[in-house]
Amino acid sequence: MGTLAIGLAILVALMVFGVPVAMAFGAMAIFMAYSFGADSGMLIPTAFYQLKSVVLLTIPFFILIGSLMSSGGLAVRLIDFVNSLVGRLRGGLGAVTIVACAMFGSIGGSCSSAVAAIGTIMIPRMEENGYSRGYATALVACSSILGQLIPPSVSMILFALITYQSIPGCWLATVGPAILTIIIFTIFNFFMTRKMPLKLLPQADLGTQFKQIGASTVKATFALLLPVIILGGIYGGIATPTESAVVSVLYVIPVSMFIYKALSLRGLGKSLVSAATTTGVLIIMLFFVMINTRIMTMEQIPQEMSSWILEISTNKYVILLMINIFLLVIGMIMDDISGTILAASLLFPIMESIGVHPLHFAAILGVNLGLGNVTPPTAPILFLAGRIGKAPIETYIKPSLILMFGGLLPVVIATTYWADLSLFLPRLFGFAN
């Protein structure tokens, strides 16, 4: 246990000092292997073998889709579509931002890509319509966690790979918490914007509204079809997640280039390079995590951790509280993908030992890391939104804290202690007992 604590301290310290995340995981793996005298001739081939998975092909394609969403004009059309539905209501543009982050999550699959795509478009638009820039930045930051809760989620793909679970099952487990988050945020948005001098869409008769909704729907048709292609193919039994990801990329590129005419060859090249770079980093991280996991398994560290936790308390609910705090801290330090990789490999055996369903753990992990990603002092997603929104921290920290502790924290508690919130859909589709 002491060696693991030192290894985690090395990992966190290197990340704080700016060492690339993949290299920090590598340093931890080298330290763990040296400390336990593990045979590298066995560890390295084992890690390579575990990376020979078709599932991994899913990741670069979903990352590429997320990049193409913003540069290919799909994100703008999705936002315009939602705005035509609720833009005339007070606080409607805030609701548009929340729903747009959720819809982007149904395509892009990560917090950071949701912040980049939606924040770039919505923060200036909200400010033009009377919202304070600080509030707009806070709303985008907190709503962006929907990117890892709404399927298809890259984080849940990694969780499924590490814990040997069904990818569609992991995706469904986070849908209930995501819907609850959308509802709570929409209510908070209504009350938090009451005193703001908001500009609403001009009122119009019902016929005119239907025409505008119809026009925005037509313009967004190809963007709206993308989640249907991805999720319909998977849950309809037509395609695997990997096949759906490939088909989606082949769909997005011609739509962006020839129908929406927003993507150039140069832009496509940049998106391909960005997706390849991100995927390369993820593969290196996974490689070192597989080594760490193998060492921990051989040294029976998960069993020691379980025994240590059970010495503190045998109450399942107290143990879940302790694990929530640990996940929150991990989320504060790391991005959603890095945190998922570490927490899944470290905590999964413990959750199994106290009788938590693997898909329930997937949801607990997702919401906790989401809250941690926007919680100061580190808050990687919150500060990313601040940079994109070009807002001083003092302008967005207060509304962020209100949304975190008033909106996200209840979702974390509900997800942790109300298993049916996350297991209802997996059971309905036959992925959980």
ABEGO torsion letter per residue (X at the ends): XAAAAAAAAAAAAAAAAGBBAAAAAAAAAAAAAAAAGBBAAAAAAAAAAAABBAAAAAAAAAAAAAAAAAAAGAAAAAAAAAAAAAAABBGAAAAAAAAAAAAAAAAAGBAAAAAAAAAAAAAAAAAAAGBBAAAAAAAAAAAAAAAAABOBBAAAAAAAAAAGBBAAAAAAAAAAAAAAAAAAAAAAAAAAAAABBBBBBBBBBAAAAAAAAAAAAAAAAAAAAAAAAAAAAAAAGABBAAAAAAAAAAAAAAAAAAAAGABBAAAAAAAAAAAAAAAAAAAAAAAAAAAAAAAAAAAGAAAAAAAAAAAABABAAAAAAAAAAAAAAAAAABBAAAAAAAAAAAAAAAAAAAGBBAAAAAAAAAAAAAAAAABOAAGAAAAAAAAAAGBBAAAAAAAAAAAAAAAAAAAAAAAAABAAAAAAAAAAAGABX
